[in-house]
Amino acid sequence: MSAAEIYGVVFQNATAAFLARVLDYDGQPVTPSQIASVEYTVAEHLDDMTETTPIDGHTAVALNPSDVLFATLQKGGLWDVDDVGYNFRHVIDVSQAPAFPTAGSHYRITYRLTPQTGQVIVVRFRVKAI
């Protein structure tokens, strides 16, 4: 198993859809029933990652596992990584607070998936706002 940040570009003050194939520690795609809780945090950071600033309204936000995870792998749509598919999709709600307020800044979006049993699974995205 390997871990890697997923890179992308977002528009300043807009939302974005984040997709990933999330595997458990046995290498199998996780399903909503395996996950007890999900939360995400958006933080602005410098290029060298030495300093991060959490974004108000987007820090440790709880999500319902069944709202962001699929029981089976999905294909098509925005997913163009491979033909295997994704099982994680989240669109950040920016109706109350912008998640990416500064054009030219870099942001890390960290999702923490807590399984019913076992270790926390971390999924990270790193984006630049334009």
C-alpha positions in Angstrom: 0.0 0.0 0.0 1.2 3.5 -0.7 0.1 7.0 0.3 0.3 10.1 -1.9 -1.1 13.6 -1.8 -3.4 14.3 -4.7 -2.6 17.5 -6.5 -5.0 19.9 -8.2 -6.1 23.5 -8.9 -9.2 25.2 -7.6 -10.8 28.6 -8.2 -10.5 31.2 -5.5 -13.7 31.4 -3.3 -15.3 28.5 -5.3 -15.9 24.9 -4.3 -14.3 21.7 -5.7 -15.1 18.0 -5.9 -12.5 15.8 -4.4 -12.3 12.2 -5.6 -10.1 9.3 -4.5 -9.9 5.6 -4.3 -9.5 4.9 -0.6 -8.2 1.5 0.5 -8.1 -0.1 3.9 -4.9 -1.5 5.4 -5.5 -4.8 3.6 -5.6 -3.0 0.2 -9.3 -3.3 -0.3 -11.6 -0.4 -1.1 -13.3 0.9 2.0 -17.1 1.0 2.2 -19.4 3.3 4.1 -20.3 0.6 6.6 -16.6 0.1 7.6 -16.2 3.8 8.6 -17.5 5.2 11.9 -16.7 8.8 11.2 -15.2 11.2 8.6 -13.9 14.7 9.1 -12.0 17.2 7.0 -9.8 20.3 7.4 -8.7 22.8 4.9 -5.4 24.7 5.7 -3.5 27.3 3.8 0.2 26.7 3.6 3.5 28.0 2.3 5.1 26.1 -0.6 7.6 24.5 1.8 4.8 23.3 4.1 6.6 24.9 7.2 3.6 27.0 8.2 -0.1 26.2 7.9 -3.2 28.2 8.8 -6.5 26.4 9.2 -9.4 28.0 7.3 -12.3 29.2 9.4 -15.4 27.1 8.8 -13.4 24.3 7.4 -11.6 22.9 10.4 -12.5 19.4 11.7 -15.8 19.4 9.9 -17.7 16.2 10.5 -19.1 14.3 7.4 -21.5 11.4 7.2 -19.5 8.4 5.8 -22.4 7.4 3.5 -22.4 10.9 2.0 -18.7 10.7 0.9 -18.1 6.9 0.4 -19.6 4.5 -2.1 -20.1 0.8 -1.5 -18.7 0.0 -5.0 -16.1 1.6 -7.1 -17.5 4.3 -9.4 -16.3 5.1 -13.0 -16.7 7.9 -15.4 -17.7 11.5 -14.7 -14.8 13.5 -13.3 -12.7 10.4 -12.7 -10.0 10.1 -15.4 -7.2 8.6 -13.4 -7.8 5.0 -14.5 -10.4 2.4 -15.4 -10.6 1.0 -11.8 -12.6 3.9 -10.3 -13.1 5.8 -7.1 -15.1 5.2 -3.9 -14.6 8.6 -2.2 -16.3 11.9 -3.4 -16.7 15.1 -1.5 -17.8 18.6 -2.6 -16.8 21.2 -0.1 -19.7 23.4 1.0 -18.6 27.0 0.6 -22.1 28.6 1.2 -21.2 29.7 4.7 -17.4 30.3 4.5 -14.9 30.2 1.6 -12.5 27.3 1.6 -9.9 28.8 -0.8 -10.0 32.5 -0.1 -6.7 33.6 -1.6 -5.7 33.3 -5.2 -2.1 32.1 -5.6 -2.1 30.3 -2.2 -1.7 26.6 -1.7 -4.1 24.6 0.4 -4.0 21.1 2.0 -7.3 19.3 2.4 -7.0 16.5 4.9 -9.7 13.9 5.4 -9.6 11.6 8.4 -11.6 8.4 8.1 -12.0 6.5 11.4 -12.9 2.9 10.8 -15.3 0.9 13.0 -12.1 -1.0 14.0 -8.5 -0.4 13.2 -6.3 2.7 12.4 -7.4 6.0 11.1 -7.1 6.4 7.3 -5.8 9.7 6.1 -6.6 11.1 2.6 -4.9 14.4 1.5 -5.3 16.8 -1.4 -3.0 19.7 -2.1 -4.4 22.4 -4.4 -3.5 25.9 -5.6 -6.2 28.5 -5.8 -6.3 30.6 -9.0 
